[in-house]
């Protein structure tokens, strides 16, 4: 009999059934996350469900729900302010933990504050919820009405996914990082190559990565159509969890069996991988940095749930290292959380970057979604460490967004054009 | 002209290619809005400026692979529904968009091969029979049959009415057990 993948095992536990990939199950949710953009429709749907069912409007279990404001933060319009006020009231009435505008981006705050445990089933009303799979949980994005059903019942139906296993081998070259690996992977797999599948990142390169780098990888599983991103939990997972005050015994069975069946295995060798860039307007249009080197840029954004951690800003600060950014370039640096911000502050990175001419902002999503500040206008070029470069993503539909690593972003800011970070 | 079995709709067909993403459907700056009416004013605005002003009740969107890829924003199918789009026919759908559309009652027809149907061709959509027919080429495209569970949500009119019935029934059975 075939063994099980880590995802199948997690669904077996969550649905209390002996399920396999392809089957539909009703699963119990361990944690649900909602933020300022998706919560209004979720709360509306939840209220309609409960009233229509003749039940009191009380969520299934407030201790398993987390609310975070990060997309329009601090409130950048009266509408945003009023949406947040309504959500604040809802959270208070229901007894739901609400980090409000104070802690940072949802996908950084959730794992950082101990809301993600290996083996758990976590859902979030945001597509990049797949990021928490870096801690060995099954974590996926859902829409507001699915979330309304979760708020009402604590359960949701799922199709147990097949698994796309990505085996990464090779030692990462100097100034080449997890973002380059995931961009190359997306370039190879394609925008719908992983549709409906769990993307399991494995191999010695991944086991050698710290949790923040694993988060960068898992974060972008959705850009290949993946339902989730996952890295088997190990000693490094345990160490990360300890930092957030969780002493967890890692279950040695929480991994794909030797005889597990994978839908597909993709091999990525990073031994000689050059820095990668996704060209406008597709995330899977990924090329070596040399193909786009020399492209003039107007704005550089280092941040987002993909690359807004201390390790990312550290890599950028190391490259900036006392130099000034090029004339005509705006550089925005936004740590993904208050915790990461304080680490940067204590290490002196804010000074390095501000002296260089960068704008260093309080933790939030910022320019990533194009709904807040730091937008780009027609004809402008943005080089960004975020996760999407669709047409219009960061402002004008006539602007261009390139995606890259923090290293490439920092090097490029110094020269005013897309630059290979290995050359500086 | 679009015709549906048992129902004649004179709607326009709006043709799209592969990988139509949620940022194109409704831009991030509009996600502070939450009603179908407000969202409908901006649907496809950045990539097809004529769409929001010209789309009519009963229109059909037909597209290639991976329709709705990108964000989990439910505002995307909501904007389409608010604009009067009744059906989205595509070769394949992105996962979260698919669930969101079913949940809010926007009809989706997954039809491998339909991406080749040319702009301006009249089509006949037989939802119950699961066939999309190109009235010019006479080619028929069978739709992928949805799982029974999904069909139950669709029949209920979306996830909210489905959950209302489900929880009401659970409440009644719990009361029954108590008595």
Interface residues (C-beta under 8 A of the other chain):
Chain A: X24 X37 X38 X40 X41 X44 X45 X48 X49 X50 X52 X53 X54 X55 X71 X72 X77 X79 X80 X83 X125 X126 X127 X129 X141 X142 X143 X144 X145 X146 X148 X149 X152 X153 X157 X159 X191 X192 X195 X196 X222 X225 X227 X282 X369 X370 X371 X388 X390 X391 X392 X393 X397
Chain B: X19 X21 X23 X24 X27 X28 X29 X30 X31 X32 X33 X34 X46 X47 X65 X66 X69 X70 X71 X72 X73 X74 X75 X78 X92 X94 X95 X96 X99 X100 X103 X104 X147 X149 X158 X159 X160 X161 X163 X164 X165 X166 X167 X168 X171
